[in-house]
């Protein structure tokens, strides 16, 4: 079980992800405000971020790059998501740990999330 | 001896005289021959002058008596061979006041030759004045004492060339008028690509005079990010004589850059480029439309994929739950799936409606229903999915109408969802049903959101138009909701009114006639 933050401007997507991840045992916070991502990470002791590529006109890659440059949160794993298929490389070069294109499999989401969390915990422990 | 000597002397003298006589005889023969030759030459020369296509006349004395006039000049005058010996102005009095007498006097008195090009002269030919153009030479005629005794005229009829020249000038004037009248920007450049002409549209666009424009370098009016590309293409075109076809931004007189489609073609003579003609057409609006269309298509894929993602997620979640538990907690999830399916259907039907409108196929299925109840039901539905909103409904009248219930519902949903979407944090919406007047009923939806800038008010009903808030934030949706609403209301013979103040909020009202007939 881990504390996960979902940043997506689409409420239904946010809550769907929350439902799925909660079902698989995680504690989930949903945010529609990309600019408050760092604040939310610290406030809720977040261990993994699911970040949409385009949130209310803000480019998720910018948010991702900013987090990567911020020592306080730089090491947190970030999974970026987009309805556009061909932006995986852009997201990864911005510092995303993983990229998932929408629509995605629930199995993929859960397995990737758990895989990344496991790797991260091994590194930090 | 003396006698003999004398005889011998006489004999010698005789022989000498004989020789002299023979020589003289020979000489006379030779002179006679020369004289005959000369006569022949003079005859040939006169014949040559007489039959020359140039107009030739020799005039003698101060009254310009015609000494010689060739066939050509007689024809131009419209007379016969009897003109010889008569004063010029007795033969062709009509030219006296056309400046001819002055020119002749000048030459006769000063000895200075006079030349003129394409001089118009009118001759009276059988009572009709005929205008012709001539290249003239008037030359003083000297006698053996070096005294001026007359004037020689050599002229060439250039009427055809002059008419052609006039035609060319007229044609050029017409083309220049055409080129200036066109909204397209037309320019002409020499073989090396240096501009030599810009039409009025160019001058109006740049705000420069012809000289200013010709003196300036073209790179000054091209957007910096296009200069390199244009230079490359232009160099290639100049080198290979191939046509230019390029889209670029050009600066107008206010310093704004607008998209243009620029084309240039090489004018060639025997395969060698002699000049370039170019036309630039403003395509700014087209570019904006293209951009909007592209944005729209991107949005379509994004917007359609989002609910699909959601549906797919829940379906999978439900499947997992159903596999592990026998529980009735599946209900809320099923409900959410239902919502998403609804949303997907709405988006897709909007797309269909759009194409229907464009093909003029939007049909109305009218029925009588209570407008109040319809509004109430719609608000209830919206509450169902949005718990954190506040919608206040006020019935100022009770009204049944005949209309397409679903379509009117679509408009009410559009108004309310827009109001909520642009309300930011304060999700408070006031809905009123009231009589606009005795023949019209109205529904208004008021929000306290971001409002609409005045400049955007007439654009919000255009398809694909979406309002941007501060920080360029955009709002979800296709940007066709209001376009559709407007079409629906117009087809009910009604109208939509907008009242908005940026930062204060907006009020959208639709008004429908009570009697649809």
Interface residues (C-beta under 8 A of the other chain):
Chain A: X9 X10 X12 X13 X15 X16 X17 X19 X20 X23 X54 X56 X57 X58 X83 X84 X102 X103 X104 X105 X106 X107
Chain B: X301 X302 X305 X306 X307 X308 X309 X310 X312 X313 X314 X316 X317 X320 X321 X333 X336 X339 X340 X343 X468 X471 X472 X473 X474 X476
